[in-house]
């Protein structure tokens, strides 16, 4: 039955493109980010929000315009038509995969059998109180197959406002962003060096340099990207710095105010790289003012074009272990 608790209603049909985005790309990445996340539904968008109300770990924010994922999208609530709740990402991922498998096996695919998602309230076995679920339903020729994903009690008005406020503050962009087209080099570096140390030094300059380094009392290992594309504040590197070592160049750039450096957890940095499972076309790295956090913004292009797909956005914010130098 449709959910009418607290005057909240939500139901929609997942499109074939929406199922592919979730099943093949985004849910595998979200599953690596953490066990639970918040889902925020609004009139125009769906948000996956990892760790947004807890500053201790990696924050991950994904936003989808409703028509990217859904057809016949219907939502209503007394909280400005916003509904938010938390759920177990692994259970959601499993339900989507299972529903897709059923569609494919029994009815020739999603094109001939649309997958409905809705918010419902049911009485589970051996329970006396109805519980909320996010339900996936696919209707075959003679029967319907239902996958129920348990969710938390929907957030109250004040809790939704708190979540929305955290979301708004997390959208601030660093003054300088450098673009990394191929993440494999970073991934390989972290994979090989994660057992060397626990702390990663990240330096980003207005010249388009990104340096990632792991240091211990016995060893210092790092990798560097130079002359990357820069968005925001940029400057030209002095000619006299060209023949210096990466360490010397970064120290001089920091002293001039042309670079920032922060320390982050190797574990957190490695976790942020899991977002490449979403298959972005590139990633932008930046450091927030006063070294508040390391931000990674993933760019998606409209297939077959060089235009940014503004219907999808994804970014991470990594807490810093040390304010570093500004």
N, C-alpha and C positions, 0 to 999 in steps of 0.2 A: 504494500500500500504506500501511497505517497506520504511524505513526511509533512505533518502539520503541527508538530510540536514547536512551541514558541513562535507560531505564525511564520515558520521558515519553510520555504519550498525550493527545491532545486531538482531539475531533471534536464537531460540533454542527450543527444545522440552523438557518439564519437564518429568522426569522419575517418575514412581510410588513411588519410594523411595524418590525422591526429593520433590514430592508433600506432602508426609507424614511428612518429616522433616520440611517443611515450615508451612503447615497447622496445624499440631498437636503439634508442639514443639516450633519452633523458632519464627514464627510470633506472637503467643500469648504472648511470652516473650517480643519481641520488641515493641509490642503494649503497654505494661505496662511501657516501658522505657521512652517513649516520643512521641510526635505527629509526628515529622519529623525525617528523617534520610537520609544520603547519601547512594546511591548505587554506588559502584565502580566495573566496569567490566573490566577484563583484559583477556589476551589470555588463562590463566590457572586457574583463580580464580574469585569468586564473593565475594565482601565484603559488609556487612552492617555496617555502621559507624554512631554511635549516638554521637552527641555533640563533635565531634573530633576537631572542629575549635573553640570551646568555652570552656574555662577552668573553667567555673563557676559551672558546674553540673557534673553528672556521665558520664564518657566516656564509651561506650560499643562498642566492636569491635568483629565482627563475620566474619570468613573466611571459605569459602567452596571451595574445589577443584571442578572444573567444572563438572567432571564426576560423582560427588556425586549427583548433582541435574539435570544434563542435558544430553540429547543425541543430536547429530548433532548440536553442539554448533558452531556458526559462529559469529565472531566479526571483525570489521575493523574500523580504524580511522587513521587520520593523526597524532595523538598523541600517537605513539608507540602502537597502537591498544588498547588504554585505553579510556573508556567512563565513565563519572561520572555525576550524577544528584541527586537532592533531591526529595523526595516524601512523601506523607502522609501514614504512616504505616497502619493506620486503613483502608484506602481505598484499599491498596494492600492486606491486610488480607481478606477484604470482597470480593475482586475480585477472589482471589484464592479459598476461600470457595464456592463461587457461581459457579465457573467454575467446581470444583470437583463435586458439587451437580448435575450439568447439565450432566456431563460425566456419573455419576452413574445412573441417572434416565433414560436417553435416550439411552444409548449405552452399558450398562452392565459393566461400569467401565473404568478406565484409560487404562487397558491392551488392550482393543479393540478400544480405541479412544484417541489418544495422544493429550496432551494439549500443544499448541504452544504459546510461548511468544516472542514478538518482539517489537522493537522500531519503532514507526511510527509517521508521522506528518499528522494531520487532521485539517479540518476547522470546528470548533464547531458551533452549531446553534447560530445565532445572533452575530457572530464574523466576522471580516474582515481579520484577520491574522491567518494562520495555527498555531496550537499549538502542542507541542510534547506529546506523550502518550506512556505508556508501555501497550501493548495490549495482552490480553489472548484470544486465539481463539480455540474453539473446534468444530469440524465438525461432524454433525449428518448425518443421511442417506440422508436427503433431504435439509438440511440447515446448516448454520454455526452460532454459537452463539459467540458473541464478547463482552468482558469486557474491557473497557478502563480505565486505571488509569492515571490521569493527573500527569505530572512530571514538574520539573523546566526546564528551558533552559539548555541544557548540558553545563557543566563547560568548560571554556576556557582552553587552554594549561597551562597558568600560574596558574589558579585555581586548575587544576588537580595536578600540581607539588606541590602546597601548601598542598593539601589534602594528597598526597603521602608522603610528608616530615613529616607531623603530624602523619601519620600512622606508618612510620618507627621509629619515636622517641617514639611512644607509645608501641613499642614491647619490650622495655628494661625490663629485669626481675629484681626483687628485689634480693639482695644477699642471703636472707633466705626465704624459703617458707615452710609453714606447711600445712599438708593435713588433711582436714575435710571430713570424709567419709559420715557422716549423717548430713545433713543441718537442719533437723527438730528442733533440740534443739536450734540452733541459731534463726530460724524463730519464734519459740514459744516465746523465750526470747524477741525479738524485738516487736512481736505482743502485748505482755503483758505490755511492758515497754515504748512503744512509747508515752504514755500520761504522763509519769513521768517526762521526760526531753527531750530536743532537741539535746543534745550533747552526743556522744558515745566515750568513751575512749577505744582504741584498743591497746593491748600490745602483741607483738610477740617475743618469745625468740628463741635463737639457740638451746635450750634444747628440743624444740617441744611443748612449752606451748603457748596457745592462750587465752587471757583474754579479755572479752568484758564487759564494765561497764558503767552504767549510774549514774551520781552523781548530787545531788542538795545540797542546803544548809542544808536540813533536812534529806536526805536519800542517801544511796549508795547501789545500787543493781548491781549484775553482775553474769556472768557465766564463767566457765573456762574449757578448754580442756587441758589435760596434756598428755605428752609422745606421741605426734602426730609424724607421719613420717615427716622427714625434708629433703628438697632438698636444696642443696647449702651449705652455711656456717653453721656448727653445732658445738656444744660443749656439754660436760657432765655437768650436774648440780652438784654443790658441795654437798657433803653428809650432811654438816651442815645446808643446806637450806631445807631439806626434811620436817621438822616438823614446818616450818614457815607458816604463813598465805599467801594466794595468793598475797595480797598487798605487804607484806614484801619481798616475793621472787622476785616479779617483780621489786621492787625498787632496790634490791641488784643486780639483773641481768642487769638492766639499768646502774647502777654505774660501773659495770665491763665491760660494752660494749658488753654484751651478749644478749641484748634485745633492742628493740625500742618501743616507745609508741607515738601514734598520736590521735588527736581528729577529729572525722568526724561527719557529720550531721546524726541524726537518720533517717531522711527522705531519705538521699542518701543511707545509709546502707540498709534500707528496700527495696529501689528500686533495688539495686544490687541483693537482694535475689530473685527477680522476675525471674532472669535468671535460677532458678531451674525448671521453666516451660519447659526448653529445655531438661530436664531429663538427666543431666550429671551424671557420675558415682561417681565423687567426686569433691571437690573444694580445691584449694590451696590459702592460704592467705599470703601476704607478704607486707612489708613496703619498699618503695623506699629509696635509700640513701638520707641522710639529711631530712628524713621524708617528701619527696616531695608529696607522695600520698599513698593511700592504694590500693593495687592491688589484685584482685580476679581472679584466672585462673581456668576455669572449664575444667575438664578432661572427655573425652568420650572414651569408650573402644570399640574395635571391638566386635560386638555381639558374645557371646559364647566363648570369649577368655579373656586373661588378658593383651592383647596388646593395647596400646594407638592407637586410631583411628587418624592418622595424617592428614586425609583428611578434618577434621572439627576442628576448634578452636574457642574459645570464651573467652573473658576476659573483666573485668571492671576495671576502674581506678577511685577511689573516691578522690575528692579534700579534703585536710586537712584544718581544721579550725584553727589549731595551729601547728607549727612545732614540738611540743612535745619535747621529749628528744631522743638523739641519742647515 
